[in-house]
Amino acid sequence: MAEQFCTRLLDSYIQLVHHRRSSLLAFCVLNFVFSVVATLENLLVIRALMKASTIPATVKKLFLSLAFSDLAVGLCSQLMTAIINASILKMASSGNNTAFFCPTVLGVQNYFIHLLASASFLNVIVIAFDRLLAVSLHLRYQELITPKRVNIALVSLWLISCITGFIFVFLPTSNEIVAAVILLIGYVLTTVAYVRIYKVVKYHQNQICRQNQLQNAQTREVLRQRKSAYNVIFVYLVFLACYLPHLPSRILYLTNTSEISFFVAYYASLFLIFLNSSLNPLVYCWRYREIRQSVKSTVKKLFHMNENVT
């Protein structure tokens, strides 16, 4: 990370300590608490997904990739952010020198934040287009969307995420432009995909009502894809609520980095991105009966073990 960018970010944190200390303290506590929540939730969901038998293999791979990225956000990015910010808060409040945070500590932190946030972001985009293909291709979906092709897409997704993190750290003059462009394109693509999914699903529903002569197997397949599409829409809505505020808050912060309220808004939007990793597992458990039952069974076993120990 360029020294100038790191110094600017560190100065914003120090100003936050001096003028909005309670805000930074609250963010530290929230990030620490929800890092634990995201870690535990995603571990449970990953275990449930691996045991699931009714979820198609291609869909399972996509959800596992999203769950692993959310797990890494909670276990790595969010926890690292909480620890670093707590350290800055303590040292700046005591008048100690905070220069050692630049460039390595904040550089590593921002690399993992943008790598893992990009991975979650791109996973949702890929899932959106996978569901669009599922409702559009019908029975041809399994023929064209094979596990091998899904693996290639996921490897490409993670490589792009690594490159995004690299650009943000080592090309600081371009990182804000890259982040804004990726966010904007992602919003447009996912919105277009889900609008199209809604139209296709609505059309299929009307066709089923009109044509009772459809074969049972085809009708069941259409209904299953429709339900799957609706399930993923909830993931998208949660994603949009968590990611959408980040773009305007980022633009505001860049226009005036010395304005404390803009940095607070930017930091709050970053916390919402982290929060997405805690909310996604709840969406899985709520919408997928098999995952919900598996998670409940695991939690009951854990509590039963604790009761036996006591």
Secondary structure, DSSP 8 states (H G I E B T S, - for coil): --HHHHHHHHHHHHHHHHH-HHHHHHHHHHHHHHHHHHHHHHHHHHHHHHH-SSS-HHHHHHHHHHHHHHHHIIIIIIHHHHHHHHHHHHHHHTT---GGGTTHHHHHHHHHHHHHHHHHHHHHHHHHHHHHHHHHHGGGHHHHS-HHHHHHHHHHHHHHHHHHHHHHHH-HHHHHHHHHHHHHHHHHHHHHHHHHHHHHHHHHHHHHHH-TTS-HHHHHHHHHHHHHHHHHHHHHHHHHHHHTTHHHHHHHHHH-TT-HHHHHHHHHHHHHHHHHHHHHHHHHHHH-HHHHHHHHHHHHHHHHHHHHH-
